[in-house]
Amino acid sequence: MRAVLQRTLTRTLANQLRSYHASVLPTFVSTSSPEFTAKSLAMDELVGDLETKLAEARQGGGPKASERMRNKGKRLPRERLGLMPMRWFNL
């Protein structure tokens, strides 16, 4: 009986694996599990933190630093990059 059950289970799993397209990997992740939900919320928090830090970095030091550069008669790095011809970037 055990051998029959094992063969049936093996065939069922083999058929399930064959039903997937070659470019799609099968998954056994349960998106409704509490562990998945907790990890998903933690990842969303980390991504939000990263986006906040990137927004701060894009400001280039904040308004105080940009005002100091402009008072010296300089342009901000992003402004200087905007003036460069695209051929300099070898695109």
SERO-4910 file (N, C-alpha, C, O; in steps of 0.05 Angstrom, whole numbers):
BEGIN
 pado doro    nc1    nc2    nc3   cac1   cac2   cac3    cc1    cc2    cc3    oc1    oc2    oc3
  Met    A     16    -24      0      0      0      0     17     25      0     12     45    -14
  Arg    A     38     25     16     56     48     18     70     53     -9     73     76    -17
  Ala    A     78     32    -23     91     35    -49     72     47    -69     81     64    -85
  Val    A     47     39    -69     27     50    -87     23     79    -82     22     96   -100
  Leu    A     21     86    -57     17    114    -49     41    131    -57     38    154    -67
  Gln    A     64    120    -53     89    135    -61     91    139    -91     98    161   -100
  Arg    A     84    118   -106     85    121   -136     64    142   -145     70    158   -163
  Thr    A     40    142   -133     20    161   -140     28    189   -134     25    207   -150
  Leu    A     40    193   -111     50    219   -103     72    228   -122     73    252   -130
  Thr    A     90    210   -129    112    217   -147    102    225   -174    111    245   -186
  Arg    A     82    210   -184     70    217   -210     56    244   -209     58    260   -228
  Thr    A     42    248   -188     27    274   -185     47    297   -185     42    317   -199
  Leu    A     68    295   -169     88    316   -168    101    320   -195    106    343   -204
  Ala    A    108    298   -209    120    300   -235    102    313   -255    111    330   -271
  Asn    A     76    307   -254     57    319   -273     54    349   -267     52    365   -285
  Gln    A     54    356   -241     52    385   -234     77    400   -244     74    422   -254
  Leu    A    100    388   -241    124    402   -250    125    404   -281    135    424   -291
  Arg    A    114    384   -294    114    386   -324     93    406   -334     96    415   -356
  Ser    A     73    413   -317     53    431   -327     62    460   -328     49    477   -340
  Tyr    A     85    466   -315     96    493   -316    112    497   -342    124    478   -353
  His    A    111    521   -351    127    529   -374    156    530   -365    162    535   -342
  Ala    A    174    526   -384    203    525   -377    213    551   -366    232    551   -350
  Ser    A    201    574   -373    210    599   -363    198    607   -336    205    628   -325
  Val    A    179    591   -326    166    597   -301    175    577   -280    172    553   -284
  Leu    A    186    588   -259    194    570   -237    171    565   -218    157    584   -210
  Pro    A    167    540   -211    145    534   -192    153    545   -164    176    546   -157
  Thr    A    132    552   -148    137    561   -121    117    548   -102     95    542   -109
  Phe    A    126    544    -78    109    533    -57    106    553    -35     99    546    -13
  Val    A    110    579    -41    108    600    -21     78    606    -17     63    610    -37
  Ser    A     70    608      7     43    614     14     41    644     21     51    652     42
  Thr    A     29    660      4     28    689      8      9    696     31      8    719     39
  Ser    A     -7    677     40    -26    683     62    -15    675     89    -29    679    109
  Ser    A      9    664     90     20    656    116     28    680    132     36    701    121
  Pro    A     27    678    159     35    701    176     65    708    172     72    732    174
  Glu    A     82    688    168    110    693    164    115    710    139    130    729    139
  Phe    A    101    703    117    104    718     92     94    746     96    107    765     86
  Thr    A     71    750    109     60    776    113     79    794    130     83    817    123
  Ala    A     91    782    151    109    797    168    134    806    152    143    828    153
  Lys    A    145    787    136    168    793    120    162    814     98    179    831     92
  Ser    A    138    812     87    130    831     66    128    859     78    137    879     65
  Leu    A    116    862    102    114    888    115    142    899    122    147    923    119
  Ala    A    159    881    131    187    890    138    201    900    113    216    920    113
  Met    A    197    886     90    210    894     65    199    920     55    214    937     46
  Asp    A    172    924     58    160    949     50    172    972     66    176    994     55
  Glu    A    176    968     92    188    988    109    217    995    100    224   1018     99
  Leu    A    232    975     94    259    979     85    260    994     58    277   1012     54
  Val    A    242    987     40    241   1001     14    233   1030     18    244   1048      5
  Gly    A    214   1035     36    206   1063     42    229   1079     53    233   1102     46
  Asp    A    245   1066     71    268   1079     83    289   1086     61    301   1107     61
  Leu    A    293   1067     43    312   1071     21    303   1094      3    319   1111     -5
  Glu    A    277   1095     -3    267   1116    -20    271   1143     -7    277   1163    -21
  Thr    A    267   1145     19    271   1170     34    300   1179     33    305   1202     28
  Lys    A    318   1160     37    347   1166     36    355   1175      8    372   1193      5
  Leu    A    344   1162    -13    351   1169    -40    341   1197    -47    354   1213    -61
  Ala    A    317   1204    -37    306   1231    -42    324   1252    -29    329   1273    -40
  Glu    A    334   1246     -4    352   1264      9    378   1267     -7    389   1289    -10
  Ala    A    389   1245    -17    414   1245    -32    411   1261    -58    430   1274    -66
  Arg    A    388   1259    -70    383   1273    -96    383   1304    -92    388   1318   -111
  Gln    A    378   1312    -68    378   1341    -62    406   1352    -62    410   1377    -64
  Gly    A    426   1335    -61    454   1344    -62    464   1359    -38    479   1378    -41
  Gly    A    455   1351    -14    465   1365     10    444   1384     21    449   1396     42
  Gly    A    422   1388      8    401   1405     18    403   1434      8    422   1440     -7
  Pro    A    384   1450     15    384   1478      5    407   1494     14    417   1512      0
  Lys    A    417   1489     38    439   1504     49    465   1500     32    479   1519     26
  Ala    A    470   1475     25    494   1468      9    491   1480    -19    511   1490    -30
  Ser    A    468   1478    -31    464   1488    -58    467   1518    -58    478   1530    -77
  Glu    A    457   1532    -38    459   1561    -36    489   1569    -33    497   1588    -46
  Arg    A    504   1554    -18    532   1560    -14    547   1557    -41    565   1573    -47
  Met    A    541   1536    -56    554   1533    -83    547   1555   -102    564   1565   -117
  Arg    A    522   1563   -102    513   1584   -120    525   1611   -112    532   1627   -129
  Asn    A    529   1615    -86    542   1640    -77    571   1641    -86    583   1663    -90
  Lys    A    584   1618    -90    611   1617   -100    612   1620   -131    634   1620   -142
  Gly    A    589   1621   -143    588   1623   -173    591   1596   -186    597   1595   -210
  Lys    A    585   1575   -172    587   1548   -184    559   1537   -190    539   1546   -179
  Arg    A    559   1517   -207    534   1503   -213    533   1477   -197    554   1466   -188
  Leu    A    509   1467   -193    506   1442   -179    514   1419   -197    513   1422   -222
  Pro    A    523   1396   -186    532   1374   -203    511   1365   -224    518   1359   -246
  Arg    A    486   1364   -216    465   1356   -235    462   1376   -258    456   1369   -281
  Glu    A    466   1402   -251    465   1422   -272    488   1420   -291    485   1423   -315
  Arg    A    512   1414   -280    535   1410   -297    532   1386   -316    539   1387   -339
  Leu    A    521   1364   -305    516   1341   -322    496   1346   -344    498   1336   -366
  Gly    A    476   1363   -338    456   1370   -357    467   1386   -381    455   1386   -402
  Leu    A    489   1399   -376    502   1416   -398    520   1399   -416    526   1408   -438
  Met    A    528   1375   -407    546   1359   -423    532   1347   -447    509   1338   -445
  Pro    A    545   1346   -470    533   1332   -493    531   1303   -488    548   1291   -474
  Met    A    511   1290   -499    507   1261   -494    529   1245   -505    534   1222   -496
  Arg    A    544   1254   -525    565   1238   -537    588   1233   -517    603   1214   -521
  Trp    A    590   1249   -496    611   1246   -476    605   1221   -459    623   1210   -447
  Phe    A    581   1212   -459    573   1189   -442    576   1163   -458    571   1141   -446
  Asn    A    583   1163   -483    586   1140   -500    560   1122   -500    562   1098   -496
  Leu    A    538   1135   -504    513   1120   -504    507   1109   -531    487   1095   -535
***
